[in-house]
Amino acid sequence: GAGVSQSPRYKVAKRGQDVALRCDPISGHVSLFWYQQALGQGPEFLTYFQNEAQLDKSGLPSDRFFAERPEGSVSTLKIQRTQQEDSAVYLCASSEDYGGETQYFGPGTRLLVL
Amino acid sequence: SQQGEEDPQALSIQEGENATMNCSYKTSINNLQWYRQNSGRGLVHLILIRSNEREKHSGRLRVTLDTSKKSSSLLITASRAADTASYFCATVLVLNNNNDMRFGAGTRLTVKP
């Protein structure tokens, strides 16, 4: 079956623009995670959904970052008024179990803010 | 914030040699996982070792865990050029039914044919 997919794969934004990043998890997976990966670093946790409920958003770096998963499947990460330090790869992962012991990652969206 | 620290940061070996990567961490864990990431791609789950386990094998991979030293190692035997990738350890602590997963900065492995 299909794995986790993300779109777009690459996004170039001008500073101040809003962006929306999409994640399609594996069908039936209840848990969904967003991570931010800076160049040369490991992923850092942003937020976690269990079905449509956002149970943990402690990793979101500022109130410019907003994530939703309204029907418990597709999720969107929105970044408002992008800044250069937002440039990173944004990874989405899904898991069939509650809590996400084993996570399956998408290919990521590489965001470059100019 | 990142929890694990991988060592070395970069490793270059010849095909057929073994590659050993280490991971140290600071807090308690429920399990530790190793992932591989090819350039420009997402992470691929390799192996999970629980806090009450000391060693685990999967194909050419061998993972050890020493909770007293808060360290883990990943050994890839008989390496191949296709093993060239970045390898990350991730510590997991279960909090409020959520697996709080923290990654290290990774080891960049190059296997020369």
Interface residues (C-beta under 8 A of the other chain):
Chain A: V4 F33 Y35 G40 Q41 G42 P43 E44 F45 Y48 L55 D56 L91 A93 Y98 G99 G100 E101 T102 Q103 Y104 F105 G106 P107 G108 R110
Chain B: S1 Q2 G4 N31 Q33 Y35 G40 R41 G42 L43 V44 H45 L48 F88 A90 V92 V94 N96 N97 N98 N99 D100 M101 R102 F103 G104 A105 G106
